Amino acid sequence: MNFLLDHDAPDEAGQLLRYWKHDAQLLRKMLPITTPDEQVFAWAQREKRIIITCNRNHYLNPARRAVEHSEPFAGLIILIRRRTRQAECAHLLSLLRQAGESGITGNINLA
């Protein structure tokens, strides 16, 4: 699967995804830091990248619009902040194992 980690997503999540042979890119390396959220969302959709963010307000509205209008949508994972980065990564890995690609793609997911 192809992922785009928002600025607030922990780098450890990207490292974990790459370890499991996924393509995980950091937003700060792909687009200017000043790129508006709507443009980031559109870019991620064109690139077929599932966005991982800890701030649901960044991408929840464009994701909902895509779902409501049955538009192609790569997917969104809202990573809930936990006490440790290890706990965040464990919940992300659990989501990937349980939902699989078909459960994540085109959906709004919480991890």
C-alpha positions in Angstrom: 0.0 0.0 0.0 1.1 3.6 -0.5 0.9 6.0 2.3 1.4 9.7 2.9 2.3 10.7 6.5 1.0 14.1 7.5 3.4 16.5 9.4 1.9 15.4 12.7 2.2 11.7 12.1 5.2 10.1 13.9 8.2 9.2 11.8 8.2 5.8 13.6 4.9 5.0 11.8 6.6 5.6 8.5 9.6 3.4 9.6 7.2 0.6 10.6 5.3 0.8 7.3 8.5 0.7 5.3 9.7 -2.3 7.3 6.5 -4.1 6.3 7.3 -3.3 2.6 4.8 -0.5 2.2 5.6 2.8 0.4 5.4 5.4 3.1 6.3 9.0 2.2 6.5 12.0 4.5 4.4 15.0 3.5 7.3 17.3 4.3 9.4 15.6 1.7 6.8 15.6 -1.0 5.1 19.0 -0.9 6.0 22.4 0.6 5.1 22.7 4.2 2.7 25.6 3.4 0.6 23.5 1.0 -3.1 23.9 2.1 -4.8 20.7 3.4 -7.3 20.6 0.5 -4.4 20.6 -2.0 -2.5 17.9 0.0 -5.7 15.8 0.0 -6.1 16.2 -3.8 -2.4 15.4 -4.4 -2.7 12.2 -2.2 -5.7 11.1 -4.2 -4.0 11.6 -7.6 -1.0 9.6 -6.3 -3.3 7.0 -4.7 -1.8 7.4 -1.3 -3.6 6.7 2.0 -3.2 9.7 4.3 -2.1 9.1 7.9 -2.7 12.0 10.2 -3.1 12.6 13.9 -5.3 15.7 13.3 -8.7 14.6 12.0 -9.6 18.2 11.2 -7.0 18.4 8.4 -8.6 15.8 6.1 -11.9 14.6 7.5 -14.1 17.0 5.5 -12.6 16.3 2.1 -12.6 12.6 2.9 -16.3 12.7 3.8 -17.1 14.6 0.7 -15.3 12.0 -1.4 -17.2 9.1 0.3 -20.6 10.9 0.0 -20.1 11.6 -3.7 -18.7 8.1 -4.4 -15.5 9.6 -5.7 -12.3 7.5 -5.9 -10.6 7.8 -2.6 -7.4 6.3 -1.5 -8.3 6.3 2.2 -7.6 8.1 5.4 -6.2 6.8 8.7 -6.6 9.0 11.7 -3.9 7.9 14.2 -5.1 8.6 17.7 -2.3 9.9 20.0 -1.3 7.5 22.7 1.2 7.6 25.6 4.0 6.2 23.5 5.0 6.0 19.8 5.2 2.3 20.2 1.5 2.2 21.2 0.6 4.3 18.2 2.5 2.0 15.9 0.9 -1.1 17.5 -2.6 0.3 16.8 -1.7 1.2 13.2 -0.3 -2.3 12.6 -3.4 -3.8 14.2 -5.6 -1.8 11.9 -3.6 -2.9 8.8 -3.8 -6.5 9.8 -7.5 -6.5 10.6 -8.8 -4.3 7.8 -6.4 -5.2 5.1 -6.0 -3.1 2.0 -9.7 -3.5 1.0 -10.9 -2.3 4.3 -8.7 0.8 4.4 -8.9 1.9 0.8 -11.8 4.3 0.2 -12.6 4.5 3.9 -12.0 6.7 6.9 -10.2 4.6 9.6 -9.2 5.2 13.2 -6.1 3.6 14.6 
